[in-house]
Amino acid sequence: MLEIKPIQDKNEQKTLCELCGAAYRPSALAYSAYDNGVPIGICQFRIADDTGYLYNLCNTNGTDDLEALIIMGRAALNFIDLCGAHTAYFEGDKTRAATAVGFREKGGKLFADLTGMFDSPCKKHKES
């Protein structure tokens, strides 16, 4: 079973970064991806000046699970949006995961407008 969750322990974050070949950023927030208890990915990010910045969105070495990366990346973007930052930049190299979660090139950078991205269309159908 796929499990995406925020990382609360910096030692876990550091270990996952090592397993993914990603630079560990101690000041970054992070989400982890596990499949049946096996670590398969990490997403590190920060929020500054009303903007989100994703540093990486990657699988552990030897794993290729785009679906997990998309779900984890969208979880991070949703958290950023809920915190009131409605724009985000991807700080890493352009990857299929970055574009799959919604980043597009703008001014030479990978950018995502989060405005409305996580609004539920079902809200329109609430019972009166």
Phi and psi in degrees as GROMACS dihedral restraints (atoms count N, CA, C in turn):
[ dihedral_restraints ]
;  ai    aj    ak    al  type     phi  dphi    fc
    3     4     5     6     1   -76.0    20    10
    4     5     6     7     1   132.4    20    10
    6     7     8     9     1  -132.3    20    10
    7     8     9    10     1   121.3    20    10
    9    10    11    12     1  -113.0    20    10
   10    11    12    13     1   126.6    20    10
   12    13    14    15     1  -152.8    20    10
   13    14    15    16     1   156.0    20    10
   15    16    17    18     1   -66.9    20    10
   16    17    18    19     1   146.3    20    10
   18    19    20    21     1   -90.6    20    10
   19    20    21    22     1   122.5    20    10
   21    22    23    24     1   -96.8    20    10
   22    23    24    25     1   -19.2    20    10
   24    25    26    27     1  -113.4    20    10
   25    26    27    28     1   122.4    20    10
   27    28    29    30     1   -65.3    20    10
   28    29    30    31     1   -28.1    20    10
   30    31    32    33     1   -66.2    20    10
   31    32    33    34     1   -40.4    20    10
   33    34    35    36     1   -63.8    20    10
   34    35    36    37     1   -42.6    20    10
   36    37    38    39     1   -60.2    20    10
   37    38    39    40     1   -46.3    20    10
   39    40    41    42     1   -61.8    20    10
   40    41    42    43     1   -44.4    20    10
   42    43    44    45     1   -62.2    20    10
   43    44    45    46     1   -44.6    20    10
   45    46    47    48     1   -63.6    20    10
   46    47    48    49     1   -38.8    20    10
   48    49    50    51     1   -60.0    20    10
   49    50    51    52     1   -44.1    20    10
   51    52    53    54     1   -61.6    20    10
   52    53    54    55     1   -42.1    20    10
   54    55    56    57     1   -66.5    20    10
   55    56    57    58     1   -25.6    20    10
   57    58    59    60     1   -97.4    20    10
   58    59    60    61     1    -8.1    20    10
   60    61    62    63     1    71.6    20    10
   61    62    63    64     1    28.5    20    10
   63    64    65    66     1  -104.7    20    10
   64    65    66    67     1   148.0    20    10
   66    67    68    69     1   -68.0    20    10
   67    68    69    70     1   128.9    20    10
   69    70    71    72     1   -76.2    20    10
   70    71    72    73     1   129.7    20    10
   72    73    74    75     1  -119.5    20    10
   73    74    75    76     1    96.8    20    10
   75    76    77    78     1   -59.5    20    10
   76    77    78    79     1   -27.7    20    10
   78    79    80    81     1   -87.1    20    10
   79    80    81    82     1    -4.9    20    10
   81    82    83    84     1   -83.4    20    10
   82    83    84    85     1   150.6    20    10
   84    85    86    87     1   -79.5    20    10
   85    86    87    88     1   160.7    20    10
   87    88    89    90     1  -154.6    20    10
   88    89    90    91     1   151.0    20    10
   90    91    92    93     1  -117.7    20    10
   91    92    93    94     1   148.4    20    10
   93    94    95    96     1  -116.1    20    10
   94    95    96    97     1   157.1    20    10
   96    97    98    99     1  -125.6    20    10
   97    98    99   100     1   128.3    20    10
   99   100   101   102     1  -128.0    20    10
  100   101   102   103     1   142.3    20    10
  102   103   104   105     1  -120.7    20    10
  103   104   105   106     1   111.3    20    10
  105   106   107   108     1    52.1    20    10
  106   107   108   109     1    42.3    20    10
  108   109   110   111     1    83.4    20    10
  109   110   111   112     1    -4.2    20    10
  111   112   113   114     1   -96.6    20    10
  112   113   114   115     1   127.2    20    10
  114   115   116   117     1   -66.4    20    10
  115   116   117   118     1   132.6    20    10
  117   118   119   120     1  -129.8    20    10
  118   119   120   121     1    -3.0    20    10
  120   121   122   123     1  -179.3    20    10
  121   122   123   124     1   168.0    20    10
  123   124   125   126     1  -146.5    20    10
  124   125   126   127     1   150.2    20    10
  126   127   128   129     1  -135.2    20    10
  127   128   129   130     1   117.4    20    10
  129   130   131   132     1  -106.1    20    10
  130   131   132   133     1   142.2    20    10
  132   133   134   135     1  -156.7    20    10
  133   134   135   136     1   169.8    20    10
  135   136   137   138     1  -145.3    20    10
  136   137   138   139     1   165.5    20    10
  138   139   140   141     1  -125.2    20    10
  139   140   141   142     1   126.1    20    10
  141   142   143   144     1  -148.8    20    10
  142   143   144   145     1   138.2    20    10
  144   145   146   147     1    50.9    20    10
  145   146   147   148     1    46.7    20    10
  147   148   149   150     1    59.8    20    10
  148   149   150   151     1    26.6    20    10
  150   151   152   153     1  -137.1    20    10
  151   152   153   154     1   142.7    20    10
  153   154   155   156     1   -96.1    20    10
  154   155   156   157     1   148.6    20    10
  156   157   158   159     1  -133.4    20    10
  157   158   159   160     1   113.6    20    10
  159   160   161   162     1   -90.9    20    10
  160   161   162   163     1   123.8    20    10
  162   163   164   165     1   -82.5    20    10
  163   164   165   166     1   -40.3    20    10
  165   166   167   168     1  -157.0    20    10
  166   167   168   169     1   160.8    20    10
  168   169   170   171     1  -151.4    20    10
  169   170   171   172     1    91.5    20    10
  171   172   173   174     1  -143.7    20    10
  172   173   174   175     1   155.1    20    10
  174   175   176   177     1   -85.6    20    10
  175   176   177   178     1   161.9    20    10
  177   178   179   180     1   -65.3    20    10
  178   179   180   181     1   154.0    20    10
  180   181   182   183     1   -56.1    20    10
  181   182   183   184     1   131.7    20    10
  183   184   185   186     1    88.8    20    10
  184   185   186   187     1    -2.3    20    10
  186   187   188   189     1  -110.4    20    10
  187   188   189   190     1   141.9    20    10
  189   190   191   192     1  -134.9    20    10
  190   191   192   193     1    87.0    20    10
  192   193   194   195     1  -127.2    20    10
  193   194   195   196     1    85.0    20    10
  195   196   197   198     1   -61.7    20    10
  196   197   198   199     1   -39.3    20    10
  198   199   200   201     1   -58.3    20    10
  199   200   201   202     1   -43.9    20    10
  201   202   203   204     1   -63.0    20    10
  202   203   204   205     1   -40.6    20    10
  204   205   206   207     1   -64.7    20    10
  205   206   207   208     1   -40.3    20    10
  207   208   209   210     1   -63.1    20    10
  208   209   210   211     1   -47.6    20    10
  210   211   212   213     1   -63.7    20    10
  211   212   213   214     1   -43.4    20    10
  213   214   215   216     1   -66.6    20    10
  214   215   216   217     1   -43.0    20    10
  216   217   218   219     1   -63.2    20    10
  217   218   219   220     1   -41.6    20    10
  219   220   221   222     1   -67.3    20    10
  220   221   222   223     1   -33.9    20    10
  222   223   224   225     1   -63.3    20    10
  223   224   225   226     1   -43.5    20    10
  225   226   227   228     1   -64.5    20    10
  226   227   228   229     1   -44.4    20    10
  228   229   230   231     1   -64.7    20    10
  229   230   231   232     1   -37.8    20    10
  231   232   233   234     1   -63.7    20    10
  232   233   234   235     1   -42.3    20    10
  234   235   236   237     1   -61.5    20    10
  235   236   237   238     1   -44.9    20    10
  237   238   239   240     1   -58.6    20    10
  238   239   240   241     1   -46.0    20    10
  240   241   242   243     1   -62.2    20    10
  241   242   243   244     1   -44.0    20    10
  243   244   245   246     1   -63.8    20    10
  244   245   246   247     1   -26.2    20    10
  246   247   248   249     1   -80.8    20    10
  247   248   249   250     1    -1.6    20    10
  249   250   251   252     1    97.4    20    10
  250   251   252   253     1     2.3    20    10
  252   253   254   255     1   -95.6    20    10
  253   254   255   256     1   118.2    20    10
  255   256   257   258     1  -108.6    20    10
  256   257   258   259     1    14.0    20    10
  258   259   260   261     1  -134.7    20    10
  259   260   261   262     1   153.3    20    10
  261   262   263   264     1  -148.6    20    10
  262   263   264   265     1   151.3    20    10
  264   265   266   267     1  -123.5    20    10
  265   266   267   268     1   144.9    20    10
  267   268   269   270     1   -98.0    20    10
  268   269   270   271     1   117.7    20    10
  270   271   272   273     1   -84.0    20    10
  271   272   273   274     1   -15.9    20    10
  273   274   275   276     1   -87.9    20    10
  274   275   276   277     1  -172.3    20    10
  276   277   278   279     1   -69.8    20    10
  277   278   279   280     1   151.9    20    10
  279   280   281   282     1   -62.0    20    10
  280   281   282   283     1   126.1    20    10
  282   283   284   285     1  -130.7    20    10
  283   284   285   286     1   166.2    20    10
  285   286   287   288     1   -65.6    20    10
  286   287   288   289     1   -30.6    20    10
  288   289   290   291     1   -67.3    20    10
  289   290   291   292     1   -42.5    20    10
  291   292   293   294     1   -61.4    20    10
  292   293   294   295     1   -44.0    20    10
  294   295   296   297     1   -73.9    20    10
  295   296   297   298     1   -31.1    20    10
  297   298   299   300     1   -66.9    20    10
  298   299   300   301     1   -30.0    20    10
  300   301   302   303     1   -85.8    20    10
  301   302   303   304     1    -9.1    20    10
  303   304   305   306     1   125.1    20    10
  304   305   306   307     1     4.6    20    10
  306   307   308   309     1   -78.9    20    10
  307   308   309   310     1   138.8    20    10
  309   310   311   312     1  -133.0    20    10
  310   311   312   313     1   152.8    20    10
  312   313   314   315     1   -69.7    20    10
  313   314   315   316     1   133.1    20    10
  315   316   317   318     1  -150.9    20    10
  316   317   318   319     1   115.7    20    10
  318   319   320   321     1    61.4    20    10
  319   320   321   322     1    32.8    20    10
  321   322   323   324     1    82.0    20    10
  322   323   324   325     1     4.0    20    10
  324   325   326   327     1  -124.4    20    10
  325   326   327   328     1   160.8    20    10
  327   328   329   330     1   -88.6    20    10
  328   329   330   331     1   119.4    20    10
  330   331   332   333     1  -126.6    20    10
  331   332   333   334     1   147.0    20    10
  333   334   335   336     1  -135.9    20    10
  334   335   336   337     1   129.6    20    10
  336   337   338   339     1   -91.7    20    10
  337   338   339   340     1   115.5    20    10
  339   340   341   342     1   -88.9    20    10
  340   341   342   343     1    -4.1    20    10
  342   343   344   345     1   -58.2    20    10
  343   344   345   346     1   115.8    20    10
  345   346   347   348     1    78.9    20    10
  346   347   348   349     1    -6.1    20    10
  348   349   350   351     1   -59.3    20    10
  349   350   351   352     1   -33.1    20    10
  351   352   353   354     1  -113.1    20    10
  352   353   354   355     1    13.0    20    10
  354   355   356   357     1   -71.7    20    10
  355   356   357   358     1   138.3    20    10
  357   358   359   360     1   -87.5    20    10
  358   359   360   361     1   123.7    20    10
  360   361   362   363     1   -67.1    20    10
  361   362   363   364     1   -16.8    20    10
  363   364   365   366     1   -71.0    20    10
  364   365   366   367     1   -19.2    20    10
  366   367   368   369     1   -60.6    20    10
  367   368   369   370     1   -27.3    20    10
  369   370   371   372     1   -67.1    20    10
  370   371   372   373     1   -20.9    20    10
  372   373   374   375     1  -107.2    20    10
  373   374   375   376     1    17.7    20    10
  375   376   377   378     1   -62.3    20    10
  376   377   378   379     1   144.5    20    10
  378   379   380   381     1   -72.1    20    10
  379   380   381   382     1   142.3    20    10
